[in-house]
Amino acid sequence: MSEHKFKIGQSLNFTPHRMSFGAGPSKCKVVRLLSTDADEPKYRIKCLAESFERVVQESELG
């Protein structure tokens, strides 16, 4: 089980794995650390340009 690399409140770039909708990297903040699954930690983030939060894997953040 992996430890979380990022902290709550940290500003990061979110780059979705799937680029099917033309979404590129965007600025976001970590809102909550979620439990890790077998592979990698997950986070709840809030992108500055969006009105909603999303759950992402650590590999999508940087």
PEBEL-V765974 format. One record per pair of residues at least 6 apart in sequence whose C-alpha atoms are under 6 Angstrom apart, sorted by the first residue. I is the first residue (numbers start at 1). GAP is how many residues later the second one is. D is the distance in Angstrom with one decimal. If there is no record, write none. Layout:
[[I:GAP:D] [I:GAP:D]]
//
This chain:
[[2:38:6.0] [4:37:5.8] [8:22:5.0] [8:23:5.5] [8:24:5.8] [9:20:5.7] [9:21:5.1] [10:19:5.5] [10:20:5.6] [11:17:5.7] [11:18:4.5] [12:15:5.8] [12:16:5.4] [12:50:5.7] [13:13:5.4] [13:14:4.7] [13:15:5.9] [13:48:5.7] [13:49:5.3] [14:11:5.3] [14:12:5.3] [14:46:5.8] [14:47:4.8] [15:10:4.4] [15:45:5.2] [16:44:5.7] [27:20:5.7] [28:18:5.4] [28:19:3.9] [28:20:5.6] [29:16:5.6] [29:17:5.4] [30:15:4.6] [31:13:5.5] [31:14:5.1] [32:11:5.9] [32:12:5.0] [33:10:4.8] [34:8:5.2] [34:9:5.2] [36:6:5.8] [41:17:5.7] [42:14:5.6] [42:15:4.5] [42:16:5.8] [43:12:5.6] [43:13:5.5] [44:10:5.6] [44:11:4.5] [45:8:5.5] [45:9:5.5] [46:7:4.6]]
//
